[in-house]
Amino acid sequence: MQDYKTPGVYIEEIPHLPPSIASVETAIPAFIGYTEKAQWKETDDLKNKPWRIESLLQYEQFFGYPDPEKESLTVVFDTTAGKNEVNGKIDETKRSKFLMYYSLQLFFGNGGGACWITSVGNYTDTGGLVMAADLSAGLKQVAKINEVTLLVFPDSVNLATLTDYYDIHTQAIQQCVELQDRFTVLDVYHDVANLEEWELDIKALRDTLSGPTDFLKYAAVYFPKIYSGVDYNYKVVGDQSKDNDDLVKITGIAGVTKLSELLATKNAQYFQAKSAITNIQMLLPVSVAMVGVYAQVDNARGVWKAPANINIANAIRPQYLVTHSEQMGLNVDAQAGKSINVIRSFAGRGPAIIWGARTLAGNDNEWRYVPVRRFFSMVEESVKNATEQFVFEPNDRNTWVRVKSMIENYLTQQWKSGALMGASTKEAFFVHIGLGETMTELDLWEGRMIVEIGMAAVRPAEFIILRFMHKMLAES
């Protein structure tokens, strides 16, 4: 106590309140891929350096704009047999392979917020190709960012081979296993040569992506890709205020081969052509939209709510219309348990409904569902951060009581929010700590304080069964 020497009234404040736990952010994705530039102050000073942004405007400031389409856009004028049709077309084999900018439009449009961008190079570094080694190098840098909770590779669907695609995602899942604070979201790799035989792509995923449950529980796969309302870019390089009409081919008008040739002589048809280009549906990986949906659901309901039964914003339709019977073999993989979440189209409800919420460990009762895995990751990271203040504190009963109370108060809050099952906190969770309970005398001598936490996380009602029967009138 302070030694008072002058008569009067003195105020003493309590040193500190009881310790508490603050939940970490749960939907902070890292986008790893190619960008137009990577510049803060000097050229390429952000290359392979994760950079945090919160809007598309910030992305444009540091990383630029999309790669202009050079040989893939065509406008077809059809005036045969009295027709007057104008249609825009995209050659998927020739379109730009760099999808980062377009992907961020879907991410922010579906509720995404703060995220990290890792530029692994610009559009000209590799001659227009996506290289697995570049993505791998970017992934290693993301491991240094503790805030990241989701991993996604927008450009990876354009890797040259299936092996490269699943290898980079295997590396991403391995990072999740090692750090235990993040989750990988990916698509099913598609072989252009097998455009309609998507069942072969499913088989390839299940044959290629392997690992035990403790590995597969850190990832979720979504299928198919989606056609979106995102516009193709054919701007003048370095000047986003002006279209480069020379990049768009024209067919069906005599003597005209480029969009620029229409402007001077056929003004009305010029604007018809530009409108047709806007109406072209862009095929994008659905994983980039999903991380936005994760953020939207986490903010509105909580990380324990399944990110499913939601329509994807700015999606026009899925690449393939998957039927109820076809989804049976995708949602449940009886042999390997590698569940694939399907994007379905339901009349009157939405053109692209997320109709699945399983991890790749689909046959595991503990880690089957995405919200369960992500909720546990949130609690683990939050409790870990909060208990760091007790490192080097006396390993005695006083410290144990403080730690236990702190964790119990936090889990009680989660239970009240609806994240945990049970009619009472005793049914919802337990926290054990103490000598003879979680620790031996040897643990004390060696400086170990062991806390055991059990939680009954809520699970989604994936199958709702309505049972009907005849009710017979009783005889009087």
Secondary structure, 3 states (H helix, E strand, C coil): CCCCCCCCCCCCCCCCCCCCCCCCCCCCEEEEECCCCCCCCCCCCCECCCEEECCHHHHHHHHCCCCCCCCCEEEEEECHHHCCEEEEEECCCCCCCCCHHHHHHHHHHCCCCCEEEEECCCCCCCCCCECHHHHHHHHHHHCCCCCCCEEECHHHHHECCHHHHHHHHHHHHHHHHHHCCCEEEEECCCCHHHCCCHHHHHHHHHHHCCCCHHHHCCEEEEECCEEECCCCCCEECCEEEEECHHHCEEECCCCCCECHHHHHHCHHHHHHHHHHHHCCCEEECCHHHHHHHHHHHHHHCCCCCCCCCCECCCEEEECCCCCHHHHHHHHCCCCCCCCCEEEEEECCCEEEEEECCECCCCCCCCCCEHHHHHHHHHHHHHHHHHHHHHCCCCCCHHHHHHHHHHHHHHHHHHHHHCCECCCCHHHHEEEEECECCCECHHHHHCCCCCEEEEECECCCCCCCCCCCCCCCCCCC
